[in-house]
Amino acid sequence: QWSPETEVEALATADVGLMPLADDGWSRGKCAFKLLQYMAASLPCVASPVGANREVVLEGVSGCLPATLGSWESSLSRLLGDPGL
């Protein structure tokens, strides 16, 4: 269960930061706070290319911005198959 006291420790146990979003008005208006938290924890990120996510994630450097189900699967497979990434 999430709590502010355990958030940093919980992120430290993760392998990949995920931020799937629908491409709609509400999601386009969201900030990329979750991505910034993942990056602060040195996690590679896989996020929908929506709103501020496009500004925060540098494709292929700090994460991936897959736009289709197939590219989500490819991005996750690549990250999970290569721990060095």
C-alpha positions as CSV (number, residue, x, y, z in Angstrom):
1,Q,0.0,0.0,0.0
2,W,1.3,3.4,-1.0
3,S,2.2,6.0,1.7
4,P,4.4,9.1,1.6
5,E,6.7,7.5,4.2
6,T,7.5,4.5,2.0
7,E,7.3,6.0,-1.5
8,V,11.0,6.3,-2.1
9,E,11.7,2.8,-0.8
10,A,8.9,1.4,-3.0
11,L,10.3,3.1,-6.1
12,A,13.7,1.7,-5.3
13,T,12.4,-1.8,-5.7
14,A,10.9,-1.2,-9.2
15,D,12.6,-2.2,-12.5
16,V,10.7,0.0,-14.9
17,G,8.4,3.1,-14.5
18,L,5.1,2.8,-16.4
19,M,2.8,5.7,-17.3
20,P,0.1,4.6,-19.7
21,L,-2.4,7.3,-20.5
22,A,-5.4,7.6,-22.9
23,D,-4.9,10.4,-25.5
24,D,-7.7,12.6,-24.3
25,G,-8.1,16.2,-23.1
26,W,-7.8,15.3,-19.4
27,S,-4.6,13.2,-19.9
28,R,-3.1,15.9,-22.2
29,G,-3.5,18.4,-19.3
30,K,-1.7,16.2,-16.8
31,C,1.8,17.0,-15.7
32,A,4.5,14.3,-15.9
33,F,5.0,14.1,-12.1
34,K,5.0,10.3,-12.0
35,L,7.7,10.2,-14.8
36,L,9.9,12.7,-12.8
37,Q,9.6,10.4,-9.8
38,Y,10.6,7.4,-11.8
39,M,13.6,9.3,-13.3
40,A,14.6,10.5,-9.8
41,A,14.7,6.8,-8.8
42,S,16.9,6.1,-11.9
43,L,14.2,3.9,-13.5
44,P,13.9,3.6,-17.2
45,C,10.4,4.9,-18.2
46,V,7.8,3.7,-20.6
47,A,5.0,6.2,-21.1
48,S,2.3,7.1,-23.5
49,P,3.3,10.0,-25.8
50,V,0.7,12.3,-24.3
51,G,0.9,15.8,-23.0
52,A,4.0,16.7,-20.9
53,N,5.3,13.1,-21.2
54,R,6.6,14.1,-24.6
55,E,8.6,16.9,-23.0
56,V,10.0,14.8,-20.2
57,V,11.0,11.6,-21.8
58,L,13.9,11.7,-24.3
59,E,13.1,8.7,-26.5
60,G,15.8,6.0,-26.3
61,V,17.7,7.9,-23.6
62,S,15.5,8.3,-20.5
63,G,12.7,6.1,-21.7
64,C,10.3,5.1,-24.4
65,L,7.2,6.7,-25.7
66,P,5.3,3.8,-27.4
67,A,2.1,4.9,-29.2
68,T,0.6,1.4,-30.0
69,L,0.1,-1.8,-28.1
70,G,2.8,-3.5,-30.2
71,S,5.3,-0.8,-29.4
72,W,4.5,-1.0,-25.7
73,E,5.2,-4.7,-25.9
74,S,8.4,-4.2,-27.8
75,S,9.6,-1.5,-25.4
76,L,8.9,-3.6,-22.3
77,S,10.5,-6.7,-23.8
78,R,13.6,-4.8,-24.7
79,L,14.0,-3.3,-21.2
80,L,13.2,-6.5,-19.4
81,G,15.5,-8.5,-21.7
82,D,18.5,-6.1,-21.2
83,P,19.0,-5.1,-17.5
84,G,21.8,-2.8,-18.6
85,L,19.3,-0.5,-20.2
